[in-house]
Amino acid sequence: MALLVIASCQLMVVLDITIVNIALPDIQRSLGFSTTSLSWVVNAYTLTFGGLLLLGGRVGDILGRRRVFVFGVLLFVLASLLGGLSQNDWQLLAARALQGVGGAIASPTALALISTTFREGPERNRAFGAFAAVSAGGGAIGLLAGGMLVEWLNWRWVLFVNVPIGLLIVLATPRWIRESERHPGHFDLIGALTSTVGMVLLVYGFIRAAQDGWRDGLTLGAFGAAVVILVTFILLERRSPQPITPLHMFADRNRAGTYGMMLSLAAAIFGMFFFLTLFVQNVLDFSPLQAGLAFLPVSAVIAVGAGLASHLLPRYGPKPFMVTGALLAAVGLAWLTLTDVHSTYAGSVLGPILVFSLGMGMEFVSLTLMALSNVATHETGAASGLLNATQQVGGSLGLSILVTMFGTASSNEAAKQIPAFLAQATPAERLRFERTGQLPPPWADEILTSGVSAAFSTAAIFTALAAVIALLVIQVRPSDLERLQGGGMPTV
């Protein structure tokens, strides 16, 4: 029951990143968003969620994880209710930002609670396996749930649905989850401020780059300010007696390698969901509900991969699954590059996403275990916040790079397709193109497919890089296997 409560919270937080995507057209019509401002319905959540994760993880260490967990969930529920009741665009954006704050408090605390609730060994391995499956598969569930709610009810229910789920989590938490030991002491306010501002600027820079390009003045300004503030943060943390992010965690090559892998793999999974959603709805003409159903196998196979890895980890250690999982993900993404305008879901999409999902299921449970392995109890929240932060930053960075590759390839293809269209177009079609700048099918489909293929090629490189890191950096010691089998000494 404790695992169900913790995993339900993580599912609610992760699901919210994608559940809103399918509702965006309805939100635009209902609240009068412009096309350029509509992306901030997603970005407002991502910005605050990614920016506050380090702070959220450390707060749980100091004030008590169960207490902070409940507060984060309640804040998320309140923000969801306000978002669903929004009557104009700024109210929805404010609610989405507040949702991100609640998620940043609840998510790293939930992961840390697994370390303090479940005994080290097979029991904790299974718990991490379930948590990892939810973290990796929540995006696909969000697409399905969003499609169902939009098609059967309306867009407001993609936010309202969090209210009963969150309240059930809050009611169940005191009964099934014990409070962790508090570690009172000096709270690193300057470190909290610099890490939060630096992370927010970094995530904003990636979001801005995806929309306005890498040469945009605000993009470069955000990155420059982020670098200065984060360097200042590192210098402060090195001198702080009780830092918000203990930098000695990076001295462990396995943990540092794990964070590097998470950056690469998060970029791949964010990109896969984003571009494949475009492909199935625009080229294959799937409805929102059909698009959601198309991703349902992703969650199921991720759960299979996570279960397989958590069961066999004590015997073989995490490294084989980290290498194999990354290679499987790379194969799946490379396979997706073969899609074209004549592709079908069963013939060209289903197989690659099953291979990709199996690899990601293996990866997420292995990465989670390695990131929290051999971490002192009073620092598990900080370690959890770091893992979540690298996932969010990796996803934002990777998606901005993939969008850039998509735009370049699409522009190159458009240079070929526009003359072909104009050679065959009727006067009415030419006039419509001059007015809107949009090509009709099949020319538009060719352009989109070319861009999506380029994005998948780049994502495959990211996952191959993760495999190289796993192969060259990760080292599994006999003591690591002993802990996975439940025979190691507890960390204090």
N, C-alpha and C positions, 0 to 999 in steps of 0.2 A: 504493500500500500504506500509506503514511503517513496518507493521508486515511481509508482504511478503518479503521485502528487508532483514530484520533481520533474518527471518527464512531461507531464501535462503543461506545466508552466513553460518549459523550454519549447514545446510544440506551439503553444500560443504565441510566444515571442517570435520564433523563427517563421512561423506561418504568416505572420502579419507583414513580413517583408514582401511576400508575393501575392497574398490574397487580394490586395488592393489593385494589383496590376490589371486584372481582367475587368475591374469595375471602372477604370479610368474614363472610357468614353461616356458612360452614364453620369459619372461625377462631373465631367466637363459640361454636359448639357444641363444638368440640374443646378449647378452653382455658378455657371458662367465663367469658368476658367478659360484663359487664352491657351493656345496650343503650347506656347513657350513656358507659361507658368504651371502647366499641368504636371510637369515632371517633378515639381516640388512637393506634390502629394506623397511621392515616394521618398524624395531626397530629404524632406524635413524629418522623417523618421530615421533614415540612415545616418544623417548628420549627428543628431543628438545621441543616438544609440552607439555609434562608433566612437564619438568623442568622449563619452562619459564612462566607458567600460572599465578603464583602469581605476577610476575613482570608485565605481560601484563595487568592484571586487574587494578593494581595500577596506571600505566601510564595513562590509560584513565581517572581516577579520577582527575589527576593533569593537564594534557595537553588538556583535552576536548575529550569526548568519540567519537563524530562523526569523528573528525580529526584522532584520533588514529585508529578507525574502518576502515576508508578508507585506511590508510597506511598499516594496517595488510592485508587487502584484496589484495591490489596491490602487496605486497610482496609475498603473496600466489600465485597470478597469474603469476608473474615473475618466481618463483621457479617451478611452474607446466610446464611453457613453456620450461625452461631449462632442466627439467627432461625428457620431451618428446623428446627433441633433443639430449639427451645423446648418446655418441658413445662408452663409456666404463663404467666399473662398478663404478669407483670412481666419475665420473661426476654425475651419477644417485644418488649415496648416498649423495653427497653434496647437490644436488637439493632437495632431500627428507628431509634432515635436515633443509634446508632453508624454505621448506614448513611448517615444524613444528614450526619454529619461527613465520611465518606469522599467522598460526592458533592460536598460544598462545596469540598473540596480538589481533586478531579479535574476538575469541570466547567469552572470559569473557566480552569484551567490548559490544558485541552484547546482551548478557544477561542483562548487566547493562542498556543498552539503553531502554529495555522494561520498566524498573522501572521509567525512566525519560520521556518516551514518552506516556505511557498509564496511565490514572487515576486509583487510587487505588479503588478496588471494582470489580464488574463483568467484566468491560472492561479489566482490567489488568489480571484477572483470566483467561479469554479466551485467552489472548495473551500468558500467561505462559503455558496454555494447548497446544497451537499450537507449541510453542518452545520446550516443553517437548516431544511432539510426534515426532518432527523432530530429537531431540537429541537421543531418544531411538530407533526410527525406521530407522535412517539413515544408520546404519550398514547393515540392510537387503536390503535396496535400493542399497547400494554400491555393494553387492554381485550380485544383478540382473543386475545393470548397467555394472559391470565389465564383467560378462558373455556375455552380448550382444556385448559390444565393442570389446572384444577379439575374439569372434566368427565371427563377421561381418566385423571388420576392423583389427586392430592389437593392441598390448599391449600399444603402445605409446599414444593411444587415451584415456586411463584411466587417463592420465595426461593432455593431450590437452583439454579435455572436460571442465576443470576448467577455461580455459582462457576466452571464451565468457561469461560464467556464471559470473565470477568475474568482468569482465569489465562492464556488465550490472548492477551489484550491485553497483559498483563505480559511474556509471553515474546516477543511481536512488537515491543514498543516499542524495545528497544535496537538491534534490527536495522534498523528503518525510520525511526526518528525521532532526529535528532541533538539533542544537549544544547544548550540555549540559553545565551547568555552570561550569567554571573552578575553581578549588580550589588550587591556587598557594601556594607555600610554600616550605619548605625544602624537597628535595627529598632524601630519605633514601638510599644512595648509598651502604653503607656497608650492610644494611639489604637486599637490592636487590641482591648484590653479593652473600652473604651467603645463602639466600633462593634459588637462582638459582642453585648454585653449589651443595648445599645439595640435592635439588630435583632431579637434573640430576644424581647424584651418587646413590640416592635411587632407581630411575627408572631403572638405569643401573644394579644395584644389582639384582633387580627382573628379568630383562631380562636375565642376566647371569645365575641366578639360574635355570631358565627354560631350558637353553641350556646345562649347564655344572654341575648342581647339587648344593646343598646347602653347600657342603664341599669344593668346589673349592676355591683356594686361592684368586683369584681376586673377587669372589663373596663376601667372608667374608671381604676382604679389602674394597670393595665399601660400604658395609653395615656399617662397623666400621667408615670409614671416614664420611659417611652420618650422622650417629648418632652424632659424635663430632661436625660437622659443623652445623647441625640443632639445637642442644642444644645451641651452641654459638649464632645462629640466634635468638632463643627464649630469651636468656638473653639480647641480644642487643635490641630486640623489646620492652622488658619491660622498658627499660630506654630511648628509643627514644621518643621525643616529637611528632613526626609525623611518626609513624611506617608504613612500607609498608604493614604489616598485623596487624591490631589492634587486640591484643590478647583478649581484653574484649569481643569480639564476642563469645568466647568459654564459657564465664560466663553464657550465656543464655542456659539453659538446652535443650530447643527445638532445637536451632541451633547446639549445640554440638551433640545431638542425631541424627539430620539430617545428619551431616557429617559422623557419624559412620554408619548409614544406607546406605549412598551412597557408602562407602567403600565395604560393603558386597554385595550390589546389583550389583555394577559395576563388581565385580568378577564373579557373576553369569551370567550376560548378555554377557560379553566377552567370558566366557567359553562356553556358549551355542552356540554362533556363530562359535567358533573355532572348537569344537568337532563335532557338527552336520554337518558342512561342510565336515569334514573328512569322517563321516559316510555315507552321501548320495552319495559322489563321489567314495569312495573306496568299500563300501559294496553294496550300491544300484546301483552303476555304472551309476550315473547321469553325464551328460556332464556339462561343466561350465554354459551354459545357463540354463539347467534344474535345476542345483543347485541354481542358482539365482532366478528362478521362484518358487522354493520350499519355499523360504523365503519371497516371496511377501505377503502372509497372515500376517506375523509378523507385517509389517508396518501398514497394514490396521487395525488390531485389536488393536495395540498400540494406534493408533489415536482414535479409539472408546473408549478405556479405559481412555485416557487423556481427551477427550471431556466430558465423563460422570462425571469424577471427577471434572473438572473445573466448570461444571454446578451445581453440588450438593454441592460443597465445602462451599459456603456461608451459606447453611442451616445446615449442619452437622459438618463442620470443617474438617481439613485434617486428623485427627487421625484415624477415621474409615477406610479411604481409604489407609492410610499407613499400617495399620495392615492387612486389607483384601488383598491389593495388594501383600504384601510380602508372605502371606499364599498361594494365588493363584499361585505365581511364584514357591513356594516350591512344591506345588502339581504337577505343570507341569513338573518340573525337576525330581521329584520322579517317575512320570509316564514314563519319557524317559529312566529310568534305566531298564525298562522291554524290551527294544529293543534287538533283537538278529539277527543272520545271516539270519533268515527266515522272518524278519519283512518287511513290505511294508510301503511306504510313507503314503498312505491313512489310513492304519490300525494301524500304530504304531507311526508315527511322527506328522502328522497334528494335531490331537487332543491335545497332550501335548503342542505343541508350541502355539496353540490358547489360551489355559488356561494361559500359561506363559506370553504371550504378553498382555493379558487383565490386568493381575496383574501389569506388568511393566508400562503400560500406566497410571494406577492409581498412581503408585509410583512416577514417574518422575515429574508429575505436582505437586503433594503434596510436594515432597522434594524441588522443586524449589521455591514454594511459601513460605515454612517454612524457607528456608535458607535466603531469602531476606526480610522476614517479620520484621518490626520494626527495619530496618537498616537505619542509617542516610544517607541522599542523597549523601554526599561527600564520603561515604564508600561503596556504592553499587558495585563499580568495584572490590574492595578488597574482598567483600563477594562473588561476582560472580567467581573471580579467585580461591578462596578457594574451592567452590563447584566443579568447573571443575577440580581442582587439586586432590581432593579426589576421583573423578571419575576415573581419569587416573591412580593414584597410586593404587586405589582399583582394577582396571582392571589388571594392571601389576602384583601386588602381588597375586591376586586371580588366574590369569592364570598360574603363576609359581607354585603355590601350586597344582592346578588341573593337570598340566603337570606332576608333581612329582607323584601324585596319579595314573595318567594314566600309567606312566612308570612302577611303582611297580606292578600294576595289570596286565599289559601286560607281564611283565617278568614272573610272576607267571603262567599265562596262557600258555606262550611259553614253560615253563618247562613241561607242559602236552601235548602240541600239537606237539612239535618236535619229541618225540619218536613215536607218532601215525603216523606222516608223514613218518618217516624213515622206519617204519614197512611196509608201502604200496608203497613207492616210487620206481620207476624204476632206474636203474643205471644212466641214463641221468639226471633224476630229482635230484638224490643225488649229482651228480657232479655240477649241477647248484646251488644247495643250498650251497655247500661248497665254491663255487666261490663268490657268491653274499651275502650269509647270509640271504636271503629273502625267506620266505615260499610262495608257491603259494596258491590261494584259494582252498578249503574253510578254510584251516588251518590259513592262514593269517587273514581272516575275523573274525575268532573266537577270535584271539588275539586282534585285533583292537576293536572289540565289547566289550570285557571284560574290556579293558582299558577305553573306552568311558563311559561305565556304571558306573565304579568307579568314574570317573570325575563328572558325573551328580549327583551321590550320595553326593559328597562333596559340589557341588554347591547348592544342596537342603539344606544342613546344613547352608550355608552362608545366604540363603534367610530366613530360619527359625530364624536365629540369628537377622536378620533385623526386623522380626515381634516381637521378644521379646523386642528389643530396643524401637520400636514404642509403644508397650503396656505399658512398665514400665517407660520410660523416657519422652515421649512426653506428654505435657499438653496443652490443648487448653483453653485459658482464654476468658471470655466474650469480652474483648477488641479485641482479635484476630478475633472473629466472626464479630464484628462490622466493622473492617477494610475490611474483605473479602466482606462484604455487601456494602462497599462504604461509611460507616458512620463514620469512624475513623478520628482522626486528622492526618494530613500529618506529616511525619517525616522530620526533618530539620537537 
